[in-house]
Amino acid sequence: MNIESSKIATNDTAEISSVVLEFYNWYNTNYEKFQDYNLYSGLKKKDVPPYKINWEEVKKYQDFIKSSVPNLGEEFLTDQLAFFKQCDSAFKVDVNDEIPYGFDYDWYTNSQEDPQYLLDEINKKENKWQINVNGNIATVKVNDNQNKDYAILTMLLKKENDKWLIVKIGNE
């Protein structure tokens, strides 16, 4: 792992990279638990459009995240809930789409790859980590050494109660 930082204390750099790696190590090991939640279903038939969000399952899912998943902040959960509302609205507009809007990729890896793939990539020594801190906000970008324009991972973290927490995963 090659870490580049700008105007940041060494202990913040170490803590931020540790938070990211701890999360992805945990996620990789516990990936199957995330698949146990039926966050959407067909209105008339199981797994057939039109779809709807299962709000009781979303509540259980977010309770699981709060109680079990390391390093995800409250803002992450708030944004995730807004995302589910966006998905539910999209389901009502595009009632025939076989692949439910927002469910065609892994939200934590921003890809369709297995989580181990991302973990392997961010741990490669030749890939460069860029960590930038501005007060209690940090951005993390892991760039692919082979393709400088491609970010393997992009995150936003916030420091809350002296602990760095992930509040956003991805470029959007």
C-alpha positions as CSV (number, residue, x, y, z in Angstrom):
1,M,0.0,0.0,0.0
2,N,1.4,3.3,-1.1
3,I,-0.1,6.2,0.9
4,E,0.2,9.8,-0.2
5,S,-1.2,12.5,2.1
6,S,-1.4,16.3,2.0
7,K,-1.2,18.4,5.1
8,I,-2.2,15.6,7.4
9,A,-0.9,14.3,10.6
10,T,0.7,10.8,10.3
11,N,-1.6,9.4,13.0
12,D,-4.7,10.6,11.0
13,T,-3.3,9.0,7.8
14,A,-2.7,5.7,9.7
15,E,-6.1,5.8,11.4
16,I,-8.0,6.6,8.2
17,S,-6.3,3.8,6.2
18,S,-6.9,1.5,9.1
19,V,-10.7,2.4,9.2
20,V,-11.0,1.7,5.5
21,L,-9.1,-1.6,5.6
22,E,-10.9,-2.8,8.8
23,F,-14.2,-2.1,7.1
24,Y,-13.3,-4.0,3.9
25,N,-11.8,-6.9,5.8
26,W,-14.9,-7.2,7.9
27,Y,-17.2,-6.8,4.9
28,N,-15.3,-9.4,2.9
29,T,-15.7,-11.9,5.7
30,N,-19.3,-11.1,6.4
31,Y,-20.5,-10.4,2.9
32,E,-23.1,-13.2,2.9
33,K,-24.9,-11.6,5.9
34,F,-25.7,-8.6,3.7
35,Q,-27.4,-11.0,1.3
36,D,-29.9,-12.2,3.9
37,Y,-32.1,-9.2,3.6
38,N,-34.9,-9.0,1.0
39,L,-34.8,-5.3,0.5
40,Y,-37.1,-5.3,-2.4
41,S,-39.8,-7.7,-3.9
42,G,-42.2,-8.0,-6.7
43,L,-45.6,-6.4,-6.1
44,K,-47.5,-9.3,-7.6
45,K,-45.0,-12.1,-7.9
46,K,-41.7,-12.7,-6.1
47,D,-38.7,-11.3,-8.0
48,V,-40.8,-10.1,-10.9
49,P,-41.4,-6.5,-11.8
50,P,-43.0,-4.2,-10.8
51,Y,-40.9,-4.0,-7.6
52,K,-41.3,-2.2,-4.2
53,I,-38.9,-1.6,-1.4
54,N,-39.6,-3.7,1.7
55,W,-39.3,-1.1,4.4
56,E,-39.5,-3.5,7.3
57,E,-36.5,-5.3,5.8
58,V,-34.7,-2.0,5.3
59,K,-35.2,-1.3,9.0
60,K,-33.7,-4.7,10.0
61,Y,-30.9,-4.2,7.5
62,Q,-30.0,-0.8,8.9
63,D,-30.3,-2.1,12.5
64,F,-27.8,-4.9,11.5
65,I,-25.4,-2.3,10.1
66,K,-25.7,-0.1,13.2
67,S,-25.0,-3.0,15.5
68,S,-22.5,-5.1,13.6
69,V,-20.7,-3.2,10.8
70,P,-17.5,-1.3,11.9
71,N,-16.7,2.2,10.8
72,L,-19.9,3.3,9.0
73,G,-21.3,6.6,10.3
74,E,-24.8,7.7,10.9
75,E,-24.6,9.9,7.8
76,F,-24.0,6.8,5.7
77,L,-27.2,5.3,7.0
78,T,-29.2,8.5,6.4
79,D,-27.9,8.7,2.8
80,Q,-28.6,5.0,2.3
81,L,-32.2,5.5,3.4
82,A,-32.6,8.3,0.9
83,F,-31.2,6.0,-1.7
84,F,-33.8,3.3,-0.9
85,K,-36.5,6.0,-1.3
86,Q,-35.0,7.0,-4.7
87,C,-35.1,3.3,-5.7
88,D,-38.7,2.9,-4.6
89,S,-39.6,6.0,-6.7
90,A,-37.8,4.6,-9.7
91,F,-39.6,1.3,-9.3
92,K,-42.9,3.1,-9.8
93,V,-41.7,4.9,-12.9
94,D,-40.0,1.9,-14.7
95,V,-42.4,-0.9,-13.8
96,N,-41.0,-3.4,-16.3
97,D,-37.3,-3.3,-15.7
98,E,-36.1,-6.8,-14.9
99,I,-33.1,-5.5,-13.0
100,P,-34.3,-3.4,-10.1
101,Y,-32.9,0.2,-10.2
102,G,-30.0,0.5,-7.8
103,F,-29.6,-3.2,-7.2
104,D,-27.3,-4.1,-10.1
105,Y,-24.0,-3.5,-8.2
106,D,-22.6,-3.9,-4.7
107,W,-23.0,-0.6,-2.9
108,Y,-19.9,-1.1,-0.7
109,T,-17.5,-2.0,-3.5
110,N,-19.2,0.0,-6.2
111,S,-18.8,-2.9,-8.6
112,Q,-20.2,-6.3,-9.5
113,E,-17.0,-8.0,-8.4
114,D,-16.6,-10.1,-5.3
115,P,-15.5,-8.1,-2.2
116,Q,-12.2,-10.0,-2.1
117,Y,-11.3,-8.5,-5.5
118,L,-11.5,-4.9,-4.1
119,L,-9.7,-5.9,-0.9
120,D,-6.9,-7.4,-3.0
121,E,-6.7,-4.3,-5.2
122,I,-6.6,-1.8,-2.4
123,N,-3.9,-3.8,-0.7
124,K,-1.5,-3.9,-3.7
125,K,1.7,-2.0,-2.9
126,E,1.8,-0.4,-6.3
127,N,-1.6,1.2,-6.1
128,K,-1.5,4.7,-4.6
129,W,-3.7,5.9,-1.7
130,Q,-4.5,9.6,-1.6
131,I,-5.8,10.8,1.7
132,N,-6.8,14.4,2.1
133,V,-8.0,15.9,5.3
134,N,-9.8,19.2,5.8
135,G,-10.8,19.6,9.4
136,N,-13.1,16.7,10.3
137,I,-13.6,15.6,6.7
138,A,-11.3,13.3,4.8
139,T,-11.4,11.9,1.3
140,V,-9.7,8.7,0.3
141,K,-8.9,7.7,-3.2
142,V,-7.1,4.6,-4.2
143,N,-5.8,4.9,-7.7
144,D,-4.9,2.0,-10.0
145,N,-1.2,2.1,-10.8
146,Q,-1.8,0.7,-14.3
147,N,-4.5,3.2,-15.2
148,K,-3.9,6.6,-13.5
149,D,-7.4,7.9,-14.4
150,Y,-9.2,5.0,-12.7
151,A,-10.0,5.1,-9.0
152,I,-10.4,1.7,-7.5
153,L,-12.0,3.2,-4.5
154,T,-13.3,6.6,-3.4
155,M,-14.6,7.4,0.0
156,L,-15.6,10.3,2.2
157,L,-15.0,10.1,6.0
158,K,-15.9,12.3,8.9
159,K,-14.3,12.5,12.3
160,E,-17.0,12.1,15.0
161,N,-16.1,11.9,18.7
162,D,-12.4,11.5,17.7
163,K,-13.1,8.5,15.5
164,W,-13.0,8.5,11.7
165,L,-16.2,7.0,10.2
166,I,-17.2,6.3,6.6
167,V,-20.0,8.5,5.4
168,K,-19.9,7.8,1.6
169,I,-18.5,5.2,-0.7
170,G,-18.2,6.0,-4.4
171,N,-17.8,8.9,-6.7
172,E,-21.4,10.3,-6.8
